[in-house]
């Protein structure tokens, strides 16, 4: 982002040139990878307006005139759809932009289009595949043919990694920013629930949903987080943000000495993985030590086994989804299919051929609709309190407190759950990739390559509520000492550059 902003300032190119370059890149690879569902037809007009503002000396901030993709569950009050990948919402209209989209516009970003996703943010089927949506097709990763892109922010991950936009926004309930970020060789920031508004984002769970950046560098992700964070009258969870006057400066947190003297815990009982991942992770601990961190081994989660056996998170998500989806649908100003609740959406999905039912079932919804309680019931509260214990005193927060830690570090695969169930932040950074002799392992459906040579993986820093500024610093200090991302190359890449479009439009 700094390089592009400098180029714009020096008049080497315009924002209109950037839009044309990125759209050129999308058109080169999208037929193969299906990462982008829609290009914003207003992109060119918005770019011209922002170029005019720049000429007049008006700059909105560091994102001014930079094209960003957003996940296709984040609403925009424009010509684009917001479908979560379902034909049930094709053509539906919203009363205003989602707050995070409005904040991007205010910051001067160009919303270039909508990124494809795992349908309904991976909350529909027990037998589908990451990155598939009826309205969007199957997303593929770019590091191995037929690669599982991970979910649910699949298109956001693939698009950011290949430079189909400067960066992208994803959403996470449990793993949907962290997992596709690590699989696509990216930095992903999953913020504390409430730091970024979820208003007019198609929901799963008010207790776990959060919106965050997916970018090629820690600093780029920090710029995006700075733009979208903050209180919002339409999301009462944001009222818990503890910073009184202004947010921390997430960009200034990017310091080489951020790890110096910091106590970083390693919960070995919560760490597993394939040998290449574990070897890279253990080597990364040495990098953290050299950066001045104090590595504290075996900061184990005391209720780890109970967490692994718990069904509490599933019940929380099931109950929240029924209520939260209804609330979203109630806000639509135009609803061509007339779906008003989950039962309606289920009926539509099971009867509309393009939704591929029953080949891709509705098992998650069947479970949600079979619940005999709501998210306002005592039963729900008991399950939610179980989550807060398993990720709190019995898990992540307990380890932070018991060992006086500044953060926890774990491989990104499997990192998300502990932070997800309590709504705490997590940041992933590129760590490595599978070696050339890695055996190819397909996903359960058999249509994607989930583990294969050259597929990337990451390392994650987890912390207490509202600790994003610290985690970003730790991630940056690690990133700058390793620069892993630059060592892992996609098998397919667009070739359009800014120079190719200068003066042609």
ZITA-V568587 format. One record per backbone hydrogen bond with DSSP energy under -0.5 kcal/mol. CO is the residue of the C=O (numbers start at 1). NH is the residue of the N-H. If there is no record, write none. Layout:
CO,NH
CO,NH
//
This chain:
1,5
2,6
3,7
4,8
5,9
6,10
7,12
7,13
8,11
14,18
15,19
16,20
17,21
18,22
19,23
20,24
21,25
22,26
23,27
24,28
25,29
26,29
26,30
29,32
29,33
30,34
33,140
35,116
38,114
39,41
40,43
42,46
43,47
44,48
45,49
46,50
47,51
48,52
49,53
50,54
51,55
52,56
53,58
54,57
57,59
61,64
63,66
66,110
67,166
67,167
68,112
68,113
69,169
70,115
71,73
71,74
72,84
73,75
73,202
75,98
76,78
83,86
84,120
85,134
85,135
86,89
87,90
89,92
93,333
93,334
98,102
99,103
100,104
101,105
102,106
103,107
104,109
105,108
108,65
109,111
110,68
110,112
112,40
113,70
114,37
114,38
115,72
116,155
116,156
118,121
118,122
119,122
119,123
120,123
124,364
124,365
129,132
131,139
132,119
133,137
134,136
137,133
137,139
141,147
142,491
142,492
144,147
146,449
147,141
152,118
152,154
153,157
154,158
155,159
156,160
157,161
158,162
159,163
159,164
159,165
160,163
167,69
168,214
169,71
170,212
172,210
175,179
175,180
176,153
177,181
178,182
179,183
180,184
181,186
182,185
183,456
187,215
188,190
188,428
189,191
190,426
192,195
192,196
195,230
196,194
198,201
199,99
200,75
205,208
205,209
210,172
212,170
213,189
214,168
215,187
217,221
218,222
219,223
220,224
221,225
222,226
223,227
224,228
225,229
228,197
232,235
235,232
235,238
236,239
237,240
238,241
242,244
248,250
249,253
251,254
253,255
255,258
257,260
259,262
262,264
262,294
263,265
263,406
263,407
264,296
265,409
266,268
266,298
266,299
267,270
268,271
270,272
274,277
274,278
275,279
276,280
277,281
278,282
279,283
280,284
281,285
282,286
283,287
284,288
285,289
286,290
287,291
288,293
289,292
292,261
293,295
294,264
294,296
295,297
296,266
298,300
300,302
301,304
303,307
304,308
305,309
306,310
307,310
311,315
312,316
313,317
314,318
315,319
316,320
317,321
318,322
319,323
320,324
321,325
322,326
323,327
324,328
325,329
326,330
327,331
328,331
329,332
334,93
335,338
341,345
342,346
343,347
344,348
345,349
346,350
347,351
348,351
348,352
351,353
352,355
353,356
356,360
359,361
362,366
363,367
364,368
365,369
366,370
367,371
368,371
374,377
377,381
378,382
379,383
380,384
381,385
382,386
383,387
384,388
385,389
386,390
387,391
388,392
389,394
391,397
392,395
392,398
394,303
395,399
396,400
397,401
398,402
399,403
400,405
401,404
407,265
408,462
410,460
412,415
415,419
416,420
417,421
418,422
419,423
419,424
420,423
423,193
425,463
426,190
427,461
428,188
429,459
432,457
434,454
435,438
438,453
441,450
441,451
443,446
448,443
448,450
449,148
451,441
452,455
455,434
457,431
457,432
458,412
459,429
460,410
460,462
461,427
462,408
464,467
467,470
467,471
468,472
469,473
470,474
471,475
472,476
473,477
474,478
475,479
476,480
477,481
478,482
479,482
479,483
483,486
484,487
484,488
485,488
487,489
497,500
497,501
498,501
498,502
501,504
//
